[in-house]
Amino acid sequence: MALDIRTILDAVESHALASGHFTAVNGHEPKSPPNSGITAAVWVEQIGPARRASGLDSTSIRLALYVRLYSSLVQEPADAIDPDLMTALDALMAAYSGDFTLGGLVREVDLLGAYGDPLSARAGYLAEGNAEYRVMTIVLPLIVNDLWDQEA
C-alpha cells in the first residue's frame, strides 16, 4: 500500500475551505503571507511508525501535518486579530474532531495523543517579507493503518 498524501492533504485543505474563515488555503508553506484576512497553509511535518499500532506483518504510520493560520499584524482593529484567529482555529479543531477519519482516508486523527503528541496548536509570530504576522500552528497527527509491509 502507498501513502495517498495528495488526497489526505486535499481533505485537510477542504476542511479549512469549508469553514469559511480563510481568504486562501495553500497546500504548502506560503512564500508571502496575507495582507488582510486569514490564510491557512497545510504541509507535512513528520512521518514515522505509529508505535503500538502496527501488527506483525505491516507498519501503521503517524503522519503529522502542520496547519498554520496567518494574519497580518497591521490589520485594524488590532484587538480583533487574536479573536478572529481563535474563531478560525476553533472551527478547524471541531472539524478534525468531527471527521475523525477524514472521510475514511485515515484510521484516526490522534486527538488525545495515543501514538505521540496529540492534536494541538501553538500561537506565535512570524517575520517574513519585511512584515510581521500573528500565527497559530496546528499539529494535526494522523494515523494511517498498514502502510508499509514488514518482510524479511
Secondary structure, DSSP 8 states (H G I E B T S, - for coil): ----HHHHHHHHHHHHHHHT--SEEESS--SS--SSSEEEEEEEEEEEE-TTT--SSEEEEEEEEEEEEEEETT-SSGGGHHHHHHHHHHHHHHHHHHSTTTTTTSSEE-TT-TTSS-SEEEEEEEEETTEEEEEEEEEEEEEEEEEEE---
